[in-house]
């Protein structure tokens, strides 16, 4: 019984620390939360250098297209409205 109680206490302490971590992360500015999420996701699935390089090329190309006026930016509000309409959400 004693080991079971100790294990339960350790689990409860870990849950509390996880809650604390989540609360702290949620209180960060958006830019810093993005960094935290990115690092956590990378820790779950380490990125392939070739894929990262290709995404960087795509991002640079898209930024160049935006800056040159070749394409127009679309607001997040408009994007999500289109998604909700398309999928009847």
C-alpha positions as CSV (number, residue, x, y, z in Angstrom):
1,X,0.0,0.0,0.0
2,X,2.8,2.4,0.9
3,X,4.4,2.2,-2.6
4,X,1.0,2.8,-4.2
5,X,0.5,5.9,-2.1
6,X,4.0,7.2,-2.9
7,X,3.4,6.6,-6.6
8,X,0.1,8.4,-6.5
9,X,1.7,11.3,-4.7
10,X,4.4,11.5,-7.3
11,X,1.9,11.5,-10.1
12,X,-0.2,14.2,-8.4
13,X,3.0,16.3,-8.1
14,X,3.8,15.8,-11.8
15,X,0.2,16.8,-12.7
16,X,0.5,20.0,-10.7
17,X,3.8,20.8,-12.3
18,X,2.4,20.2,-15.7
19,X,-0.5,22.5,-14.9
20,X,2.0,25.1,-13.7
21,X,4.0,24.8,-16.9
22,X,0.8,25.2,-19.0
23,X,-0.3,28.2,-17.0
24,X,3.1,29.8,-17.4
25,X,3.1,29.1,-21.1
26,X,-0.4,30.5,-21.6
27,X,0.7,33.7,-19.9
28,X,3.5,34.3,-22.4
29,X,3.1,36.7,-25.3
30,X,1.9,35.1,-28.5
31,X,5.4,35.3,-30.1
32,X,6.9,33.4,-27.2
33,X,4.2,30.8,-27.1
34,X,4.8,30.1,-30.8
35,X,8.5,29.4,-29.9
36,X,7.5,27.1,-27.1
37,X,5.0,25.2,-29.3
38,X,7.6,24.9,-32.1
39,X,10.2,23.5,-29.8
40,X,7.8,21.0,-28.2
41,X,6.6,19.8,-31.7
42,X,10.2,19.4,-32.8
43,X,11.0,17.4,-29.7
44,X,8.3,14.9,-30.7
45,X,9.2,14.7,-34.3
46,X,12.7,15.9,-35.2
47,X,12.6,17.8,-38.5
48,X,14.2,16.5,-41.6
49,X,16.9,19.0,-42.8
50,X,15.8,18.6,-46.4
51,X,12.2,19.3,-45.6
52,X,13.1,22.3,-43.5
53,X,15.2,23.7,-46.3
54,X,12.3,23.3,-48.8
55,X,9.8,25.0,-46.4
56,X,12.3,27.8,-46.0
57,X,12.4,28.3,-49.8
58,X,8.6,28.3,-50.0
59,X,8.4,30.8,-47.1
60,X,10.9,33.1,-48.7
61,X,9.2,32.9,-52.1
62,X,5.8,33.7,-50.6
63,X,7.2,36.6,-48.7
64,X,8.8,37.9,-51.9
65,X,5.5,37.6,-53.7
66,X,3.7,39.5,-50.9
67,X,6.2,42.3,-50.9
68,X,6.2,42.7,-54.6
69,X,2.4,42.8,-54.8
70,X,2.2,39.7,-57.0
71,X,-0.2,38.2,-54.4
72,X,-2.5,39.9,-51.9
73,X,-2.6,38.9,-48.3
74,X,-5.7,37.3,-46.9
75,X,-6.7,38.0,-43.3
76,X,-7.0,35.1,-40.9
77,X,-10.6,36.1,-40.3
78,X,-11.4,35.7,-44.0
79,X,-9.5,32.4,-44.2
80,X,-11.4,30.9,-41.3
81,X,-14.7,32.1,-42.6
82,X,-14.0,30.3,-45.9
83,X,-13.1,27.1,-44.0
84,X,-16.2,27.2,-41.9
85,X,-18.4,27.8,-45.0
86,X,-16.7,25.0,-47.0
87,X,-16.9,22.4,-44.2
88,X,-20.3,23.6,-42.8
89,X,-18.8,24.3,-39.4
